[in-house]
Amino acid sequence: MSNTVWDYVVVGGGLAGSVVAARLLQLNPLLRILLVEAGPDASDDEGILYADSANLDGGTYDWKYQTVPQKHLGNRRIDLPCGKALGGGSVINYGAWIRGHRVDFDLWGKTVNDNRWTYEGLLPYMKMAENVASATVDSHEHGTDGPVHLQTSVSTSRAYPLRQAVLESWEEVGIQKLPFLDANAGIPLGVGEFYENRRQGRRQIAPVSFPLNGIAIMPNTIVAKILFKKKSAYSQGHVQACGIQLADGTEIHGKEVILSLGAIRTPQLLMLSGIGPANELAKHGIEVMLDAPHVGDNLSDHGRIGTMWKLNPSWSGSALGPGNEIFQQPQYRWGLPLDFVVTTGIQNKAGLAEAIEADEGVAPDPATHPLLNQDRAFNEHLIMYTDGGNGSAITFVLVNLLPTSRGKLTMSTSDINDPPLIDPNYNSTEVDKFVMREGLRLQIKLAGSKFATMGRDILGGELGIPGFEGTLTSASTDEYLNSRVAAGLISSYHPMGTAAMGKVVDADLKVNGVSGLRVVDASVFPSAITGHPQVALYAMALQAAEIIHNQELKSAN
């Protein structure tokens, strides 16, 4: 390995790293590509393939990160699982295939003044990845012959008893069905089928969907830093990457280095290599190769909260539980126990405007403010037919898809083996607090009032949380809802933005001020994607490979 000068050294064999490496070799089979991954190859581990696996977050293939104490969440440390294996997050995630709203991608493209990163610019690559086996989807929006197979509860014959009641209840509280029940057609506001990237229940791991045949792979290998050929004074703003140094001191050289370690480890490796805020590097005695003040900034994540609602006795067989015979059929372990994903905006624009003013100090202009001048996806709702126990309750999940809170990632030490300091700064804005309250109130209207079938006939109230006084009802005050969120919010495991495009990398994914170094992972998202990031990551990695390939051809000519 160390005696070869590789065309591309890909650091991080997670979802994006596996896909960009595989696609680069497809485009040019003569390339010498080395893929270095800190974790093992988990592709043959049968224990992680199905949705009921107990070896996902917190398991064998998880970095097991925790945040620093979150001051807006009662100083709790929040678990932040990240995949540590070939395939990264695709090894331990829960399989939700949810693109998000086209507005997010269009804002991304506008931020960097490049249409390749708009929704229409990324759509061909979303379609290239996916295989939707349905005759009712819009062919403009979906791919039907890609390597990543998608399923729903309907396509896998999982007939959940509450399906129709849930659908009717959403309509009763004003949330309409999407055309074809398709939440992945660019505008997800409404009720859609929950898509999972599974094939007859089996997990779709990225390097299995995009095989790495012909690529040299170094698993179980930690990269300590990036190597540079030469260094100018950082004030002159240019350095050149020429390879990597492993934790054991081995040096590996390449014509180009591609970082795909994710939103946590990519900025950490950049800083440990001397690319980052000069004052932060100086704290740890690291030589400044390039003063890049935005490395580690702009950290965001989708916070979520779960609540449980008890089933009335006549509906006790409607949730996953040891005595419920329907769920003993084998297909019910093929996916998560739910039918729909529901995405909602904010109807109370006046309340949202007040929250924006509280955060920004001035009253927003409804005609120009991006949170007010167009429909946005703010909240995601999932109703899961399980309580994790005896089947006497069901679980509602609320996800803040469009957080305005921003945090920061910094180094804890100058040792790559020590995790960085992760501060997503959850729930720090009035907008985020308002959005979560609005989401909870909508769920209370559906589940805890007479407005909908679920609240009238099927559910008997919210169970509350141990040690916390009270339950969610239509009379819950702002203060009570805020306290419930502060006590119960956790991560959706979607960190992003810490090497943002337009700040740290350019529209070609090149690190600003550095030759021979790119970043291809969720750290480059300049703003929050209101979906589950794996769809955007597949599309980004596929487009990144074409960008790199086309530039290679241009330089050769």
BAMAR-6951 format. One record per residue (C-alpha): residue in one letter; y, z negated, x negated. Coordinates in steps of 0.02 Angstrom, whole numbers, plus 32768, in hexadecimal, padded with zeros to 4 digits. Layout:
BEGIN
AYZX...
//
This chain:
BEGIN
M800080008000S807C7FCD7F79N805E80697F0FT808C80E27F9AV813C81177FC8W812F811F8085D8194819480F1Y81AC8108816EV818A804F8161V818980058210V81A07F49820CG815A7EFC82AAG80C77F458309G80FD7F0A83B4L81147F7B8449A81A67FE08403G81647FE38350S80B980218385V810180A883F5V818480E9837BA810280F282EFA8082814B835DR810081C783A0L814881EE82F4L809A821D82B7Q807E82898352L811D82E7832BN80F182FD8273P803A82DC8244L806482EA818AL80CB824B8188R809581B38124I80BA81208196L809880698173L809C7FEB8201V80AA7F3481CFE80857EB08254A808A7DF28245G7FFE7DD982C2P7F4C7E1C82D7D7F077EAF8337A7EDE7E6983E4S7EA97F0E8434D7DF37EDB8445D7E117E2B8484E7DC57E2A8532G7E117D7F8551I7EC17DC38568L7EA07E5E85CFY7EAB7E1A8680A7F397DC786DDD7EDE7D2086EBS7ED27D0C862EA7EFE7C6085EBN7F237CA5853DL7FCE7CF68559D80717C958545G804C7BFD84DBG7FA97C4A84A0T7F607C998404Y7FD77D2D83FED807B7CD28421W80FF7CA4839FK811D7C0A840CY81D97C0883F3Q82497B878442T83047B8D845CV837C7B0B841BP83AA7A8984A0Q84037AE3852EK849D7A81855BH84AC7ACF8609L83F67AA68630G83F879EC860EN83DD7A078552R832D7A468571R82D87AB384F0I82957B4F8545D81F37BA48510L82107C5984DDP81687CB184C4C81667D50845AG80CD7DB88430K80807DA48382A80027E328379L7FF87EEE8372G80497F1B8417G80BC7E838418G80F37E5684C7S80787ED08515V7FEE7E5984DBI80317DBE8533N80A57DF985BEY807D7DF88677G80807EB4868AA81187ECB86FAW81507F8186F2I82027F768731R82877FED86EEG83237F9B8733H83C17FEC8776R840380918734V84B180438726D84767FD78693F843E806E862FD84DA80D0865CL85448040861BW84DB8042857DG84FF80FB8566K85B880E0858AT85C18051850DV858980C3847FN85D1816484C7D852781B884C3N84CE81FE855CR842481ED8509W842981348537T8459814C85EDY83D881428677E83C58200867FG83BD820685C1L832D818985BCL82D581C5865AP826C824D8605Y822581C98590M8202814E861CK81A281DA8671M814B820A85CEA8103815B85C1E80C6813D8671N8035817586DCV805981518793A7FC2817C87FCS801B819588A2A8042822E8908T80D981DE895BV814A81C288C3D81E0822E8897S81A782A5880FH825782AB87C8E824B81F187A7H819881D88772G8115821586F8T8062822E8730D80088257868EG804B81DC860DP7FDC816285ADV801A80C38605H7FBF80B086ACL80148056873BQ7FCA7FFC87D0T80007F9E886CS7FA87F2688E0V7F8A7FB98956S7F40802C88D1T7EC77FA3889DS7E947F738950R7EDA7EC48946A7F007EA489FEY7F667E0589FCP7F6D7DAF8AA7L802A7D908A9ER805D7E418A6FQ809E7E778B19A80F27DD18B3FV814C7DD48A98L81887E878AB4E81C57E5E8B64S821C7DC18B28W82807E1C8AA3E82BA7E988B27E82E87E078B9CV835F7DC08B18G83AE7E6B8AFAI834E7EAD8A63Q830B7F5B8A89K82747FBA8A4AL8295803789BFP826180EC89D9F81A580F789B7L81B3803C898DD81E1807A88E0A82447FFC8879N823E806C87DEA82A780FF8817G834C80CB87CBI83968068885BP83247FD3887AL838F7F7288F7G83157F488982V825A7F2A8997G81DF7F8B892CE812A7F8588F9F810B7F1C885EY80CD7F9087D4E80637F508745N80327FB286AAR7F797F9286C1R7EE6800686D9Q7E6B7FBE8756G7EB07F178724R7E9F7F2D8669R7F397F0D85FEQ7F8C7FA685B2I7FAE7F7384FEA802E7FE584A9P7FC6801A8410V7F3480438483S7FA180AF84F4F7FF280FB8458P7F6580F983D7L7F9180D78322N7F0C814A82D7G7F4B81908233I7FC881038217A7FAB8082818EI7FB07FD481DBM7FC87F2C8187P7FA57EA58208N7FBB7DEA81EBT80467E0F816FI80F27DBF8169V81867E238127A82017DB280CAK82927E2980B1I82D07EDB80A6L82E47F277FF9F83817F857FC8K8393800B7F44K84467FE57F1AK84D27F777F54S858B7F917F60A85FE7EFF7F83Y85E47ED78039S869C7EF4805DQ867D7FAB8033G85FA7FAD80BBH8564800F807BV84B57FE7803DQ8412804A8038A83698008806FC82D3803E8009G82437FD38045I82097F23806DQ81CD7E878014L813B7E298060A81337D6B8068D80B97D6D7FD5G81377DCC7F6AT80E57E797F77E81647F057F7CI81477FA07FE7H81B880367FDCG81E880B5805FK8265813E807FE829880E88120V827A803B816AI827080238227L82817F728268S82247F51830AL820D7E958304G82647E7083A9A83037E1783D9I82D37D76837ER828B7DAD82D7T82EE7E4D82B8P83957DF282A5Q833F7D698242L82F77DE781C6L839E7E4281B9M83F67D9F818DL83707D668113S83867E1080BFG84417DF880ACI847E7E5B8143G84DA7DEA81BCP85737D7C81D0A85AE7D508120N85D47C9C814DE85267C838199L84D17CCE80FFA85387C60808CK84F97BC380E5H844A7BEE80ABG84727C307FFDI84487CE48029E849E7D6F7FC8V850A7DD7803CM84D47E8C8036L853D7EBA80CDD85B07E508136A85727E7B81E6P85C37DF88256H856C7E2C82F7V84B97E1482BBG846E7D8B8328D84FB7D9083A9N84ED7DC8845EL84467D748482S84197D7A853AD837E7D57859FH834C7D588656G83447CA48692R82CE7C808722I82A07BF38795G82057BD88800T81F57B7788A2M815C7B51890CW81537B5789C9K80C37B088A28L805B7B6F8AA0N80437B358B52P7F8C7B068B74S7F697BA38BDAW7F977C0D8B41S7F3B7BA58ABFG7EC87C348A8DS7F587CA48A58A7F6C7C6A89A5L7EFF7C6C890BG7E917BD3890DP7DDD7B9C88F0G7DB17B9889A9N7DFF7C3F89DAE7D707CBB89DDI7DD87D5A89E3F7E1A7D398934Q7D6B7D2D88EDQ7D5B7DEB88F5P7D647E318844Q7DFF7E9F885DY7E6A7E05887BR7E677DDC87C2W7EA77E8B879AG7F5F7E5F87B0L7FDD7DDA87D9P7FCA7D93888AL805F7DE888DDD808E7E888936F81487EA7891EV81DA7E9C88A8V82807E838900T83257EA688AAT83C87E6C88F8G84817E7B88D7I850A7E03890AQ85507E1089BAN85D17D8689A2K86497DEA8936A86D67D6D8950G866B7CE1890AL86377D4F8878A86ED7D798855E87187CBF8852A868C7C9F87D5I86C87D2F8767E87797CEA876BA87397C3E8738D86E27C8C86A1E87657D0B866DG88047CB0869AV884E7D3D8702A88277D8187AEP87B87E1B879BD87EC7EC487E0P87637EF4885DA87847FAC8839T87637FA0877EH86FB7F058758P86487F3E8733L85FB7EAF8797L86627EDA8831N86897F958833Q85D67FCF8854D85317F8F8896R84D67F2D880FA842B7EDF8803F84497E2487EFN83AA7DCC8826E82F07DEE882BH827E7D9788A9L81C07D8B889CI81537D35891DM80AF7D0788CCY801A7CD68936T7FEA7C4288CAD801F7B9288A0G7FB47B878806G7F457B07885DN7EEA7AF78902G7F3D7B848961S7FA37B1989D8A804A7B6589A4I80987C068962T81167C1E88D6F81C07C7088DEV820A7CAE883AL82C37CD38824V82FC7D338789N83B27D478754L83AC7DFE8722L84617E1086EFP84907D768688T85417D6D8649S85187CDA85D8R85097D0C8522G84BD7CAA8494K849C7CBA83DCL84107CBE835DT842A7C7082B2M83BC7C3D8220S836E7B928212T83417BAA815AS83347C3880DED82767C3A80F1I822C7CC5815EN81A07C4E8192D821C7BDB81EAP82507C138298P83097C3682B2L837D7BD28322I83787C2383CDD84047BFD8447P84067C6D84E2N848C7BF9852CY843B7C0685D7N84A17BE78674S85447BD08615T85B37C388688E85F07C1C8738V85B37CCB8764D85007C9F8732K85077BFD8795F854C7C59882DV84CA7CE48822M843A7C668819R847F7C0688AEE848D7CA68914G83DA7CD388E7L83987C298919R83F77C2E89BDL83AA7CD689E8Q82FC7C9189C4I83227BF78A2FK83597C6A8ABDL82B37CC68AB2A823E7C338A94G82977B998AD7S82F07BCE8B77K82CE7C218C1FF831A7CC78BE9A82747D0F8BAET81BB7D0C8BD8M81927CB18B37G82047C1F8B5FR81DF7C1B8C1AD81237C268C1AI80D17C238B70L81277BA88AFCG81467AEF8B13G81D47ACE8A99E81F17AC989DEL818D7A4D8977G82177A1D88FEI81F479ED884AP81AC794A8807G822F78C987DCF82BA79298831E830178EA88D4G83097960896AT82CA7A0E8993L83197AB789B2T835B7ACB8A63S83E37B2D8ABBA84517A938AA8S84427A8E89EAT84EE7A7F8998D852F7ADF8902E851D7A41889BY84687A2A88CCL843C7AE088A9N84937AD78800S84307A3B87D5R838B7A8C8807V83B07B228797A83E27AB28706A833F7A51871AG82CB7AE38736L830A7B8286E3I82997BCB865DS828D7C6F85FES82497D14863FY821D7D3A8589H82977DCC8580P83097DAA84EAM837A7E3C84BDG841C7E73846ET84217E1E83C4A843B7EBF835FA849D7F1A83E4M84B97FD583E3G85727FF483C9K85827F548362V84F07F4A82E8V849B7FF482FAD84E0809E832AA84A2811283B3D841E8157833BL83DD80A38323K841A80A0826EV845B7FF98230N8515800F8214G85418012815CV848D80248123S842E80C280F4G837580CF8117L836C80418195R835B80478253V83337FCF82DFV82C37FFF8371D82A87F6A83E4A82FC7F04846DS837B7EBC83F4V83DE7F5F8401F83FE7F5284BDP84BC7F4084C5S84B67EF08571A84337EA585E4I83B47F1A8633T83947EE186E6G82DB7F0486DCH82487ECB8675P826C7F1085C6Q81C67F6485A0V81F380028601A8296801485A2L823B7FEF84FFY81B980778519A824380F48542M82B280BD84B1A822480C78432L81F18175846CQ82A381B38463A82BE815D83BCA822A81BB8373E8275826183AAI831F82338365I82D2820582BDH826382A182BCN82F3831682E6Q835E82CB825CE82CD82DE81E3L82BF83978210K837983AF81FES837D835F8151A82E783C8811BN834484668149
//
